Structure formats: structure tokens, C-alpha cells
Amino acid sequence: MIALRGRTLAATLDVPLGRELWRLVEPGPAAGPDEAVIGSSAGGGALTVRRSTDGAAPGAIVLPPHLDHLGAGDIVAVSPTGSHVEVLWRARSPHNSVLLTERCDNYCLMCSQPPKERDDSRLLRRAAALVRMLPVGTAELGFTGGEPTLYADGLIALLRTTTQCLPGTELHLLSNGRRFAEPGFTADYAAVGNPRLMVGIPIFGTEPSLHDYVVQARGAFDETIAGILQLGRNRQRIEIRVVLQKHTAPMIVDIADFIARNLPFVEKVALMGLEMTGLARANLADVWIDPYDYRAGLAEAARLLHHTGIRTHIYNHQLCVLDRRVWSLAVRSISDWKNEYLPACMSCSVREACGGLFASSARHRHSEHIAPVSVG
Ligand code: SF4
């Protein structure tokens, strides 16, 4: 687990910082206005960021030890007084995603980012500022929530900015899909005209009652399916996500069949294991199921979708609890900063290929059947 925020050990700034986002650079002759020098020697910029072992110095902030991993190319948000640092971009990580809002019109039983009803539009403005600072060669970028489409035109503007600044970047947006039921909104989304943009939308059933129960919102299923169909009409790239938990896992083959029959135009389906954080932990008894117990259904569903010609991936599952026939569809999907392995994994012969566990799962709940695999 890699920490991404913390309180600084010291901040000796003459005046409050005039900007929030800083790109970390090696000491050099002159740092740009959005660049902070990282290291023990000052580089002439407006801010110096020192590691915990470097100690305090005038005009500098000192990172806590758990943020000493920061280096040149990373982008951080620093509070005006320099007392807090949040990592927004890790240059060496392939898993960078940007939270746009904590608001949502669903309230999923197992949500890893429990919704909060408050104005956090500063996150949208911050995302736009971040996008302008990213290198043009950025390979991938994800936008998450909450529900980003609640911003409506604000989200469309961010997608336009991102498309202009990062034309070669693979862009992934997570959404519950409901807003796409509005033809005008989906037309605006399509008009962004970014062929590298894909939206990931969850489905939790084949009819309203199960889906609406899981997302705790009446009418959500009908809107989500209408949104997916509207996106399809506009020839947009769609990923369907199915999170497997106590209520959805027994239905996984039916859900796969529903997708194959009714939504064959989607580009990709991700069959996902639970992240044991947020509401999933709060509702543990209502959502937890051991992945070993649904492995036969998961394998059947994945093979059904795969043979239909839809790109199918299995996310967040350990190889030792998966049917070997679908190992080739399993992806190392857990972001590096929250990825862990158990002591049992140390002697496992497929560890390099296995995605391991969420740190939260390693700590709070994971399959009883995790055991080293020997492949002769
Ligand atoms: S023992 Fe660990 S590394 Fe091996 S398959 Fe299971 S979770 Fe993966």
C-alpha cells in the first residue's frame, strides 16, 4: 500500500502559497511557476519540497516519511500554508485516476467511495488544472466519482479540455450511466469527439428489482439501460462492469447472457471482485460472498461473453480462487498503491501473473481458499 496524502512535518513559508497544484522537479537553474523543487537543495522556484530525512529549511515543506516515495514528475496538491500534501499524479504509475466528485445519485450497497452530499466542485476545477499540467505523452487517465455526470456541462467541458491537452491519452470515465438516458447530454458527450474515450457503467441485474436494490435507487436500472442504448446509438465506446457480491454473484450467468443478447455492441465487460472498503465494509454481512463459491458461475459467464466476441476481463480476483479455464481473462487490475499479497503468496508459482489483493481485503476479508499454486 502506497500512501497518497499526509500532514507535512514542517512548513516554513513566508506567505501562503498562491497556487494549489505543483509538479515536482529535480533541482535546476529555474523552476517554472507551477514547479516545486524536490530535494534538499533549493532550486530557485517558489516552493521546495524536502523529504523527511532532509529536515526543515526556509521556503520549504518537509514531507512525512510515508510520502518520501515522491519524485520528479509527480504532481501534488499543497494546502495554502503547506501543512497538507495530497498526491494527484504519480509519474511512474500506470494507475492514475482522478476523483471528480463524491456526490452520486446511486447509493450502492458495496460502494468503495461512499457518496457525500456537499458541493465539491473544486474537485472538477482541480482536475482541469491537473490535466493542463500532465505530459502530452500520458498513456492513460481515469476519471472517477461519485457520479461525474452530475456536473453535466461541467463534465463535458473537462472532457473537451482533456481531449485538447492530451489527444493521445486513453481516457476512461466511470459512471452509473443514468444521465446518458438524456439524448441531449449523450449527444454533447459524443460531440467531444474523442476516439480514445470509454465510459465504464455497472449493471447489477437483468431487471429493475435486483439492480435498483443494489444501487439503492428506484428507477436506476431503466435509466442505466436507456443510457447504454443511447450511448450505443451515438457509437460511443462502452465498458460494462459487474461487481460480484452476495446478491449479484448468483445471477452472474444470467447477467452475462443479458449483456450478450441485449447489449452486444459494448466493447468490453469487466467482471469484478469486491473492494473491501467504504460501504462494502459497513455492509459486510449483506454483500460478502467468498469468490471461491461463485467460481463456476464466473467462469461460465466469462466464457459466454468471450465466445460472444465481447472483450471480457476478470478484475480483482486471485488466480487461486478462479477456474483455470479463465485465467487468461484475469487482469492485474488492482492499482499498485493499494495492492498487497498474503504471506501464503510468497511461495506461489503464479504470483507474477496474479493481481493479488486489495490492501483492504488483505486486512478485513478475503477468500478462505487463497493458497499457493504450483504449476509444474
Ligand atoms: S496464492 Fe497469492 S499469488 Fe498465488 S494465486 Fe493466490 S493470491 Fe495469487
Residues whose N, C-alpha, C, O or C-beta is under 5 A from the ligand:
A	BS01	SF4	Q318 L319 C320 A344 C345 C348 V350 R351 C354 G356 I370 A371 P372 V373
